[in-house]
């Protein structure tokens, strides 16, 4: 089950509160301003700054 469009519209980067976008492979959410990737594990976005991966 993929993330719903409704959920994607309300999610925001926990660091800067900016918009996040789904990666092409749908394995994470990217914040362009912070250049951080928030992984998606078992169809659940892990929106923790400590778990984010620098892009």
C-alpha positions in Angstrom: 0.0 0.0 0.0 1.5 3.3 -1.1 1.1 6.6 0.7 -2.1 8.4 -0.2 -2.0 11.7 -2.0 -3.9 13.3 0.8 -1.2 12.3 3.3 1.5 13.5 1.0 -0.2 16.9 0.8 -0.2 17.4 4.6 3.3 16.1 5.5 6.0 18.7 6.1 9.7 18.6 6.9 10.0 18.4 10.7 13.2 20.5 10.6 12.1 23.5 8.4 8.3 22.9 8.1 8.7 23.0 4.3 7.2 20.8 1.7 8.5 17.3 1.1 8.1 15.3 -2.1 8.1 11.6 -2.8 11.2 10.1 -4.4 11.0 8.5 -7.9 11.4 5.1 -6.3 8.8 5.9 -3.6 11.2 4.8 -0.9 11.4 8.2 0.9 10.4 11.8 1.2 12.8 14.6 0.2 13.0 18.1 1.6 14.6 20.3 -1.0 15.4 23.1 1.4 17.1 21.0 4.0 18.4 18.4 1.5 17.3 15.6 3.7 15.7 12.2 2.8 13.2 10.8 5.2 12.9 7.0 4.6 9.6 5.1 4.2 9.7 1.8 6.1 6.7 -0.6 5.8 4.6 2.1 4.1 5.2 4.5 7.1 7.2 7.7 6.6 9.9 8.0 9.3 9.7 11.8 9.9 12.5 12.0 12.5 15.3 14.4 12.0 17.8 11.9 13.5 16.7 9.3 11.0 17.0 11.5 8.0 19.7 10.9 5.4 21.6 13.9 3.9 21.1 14.1 0.1 
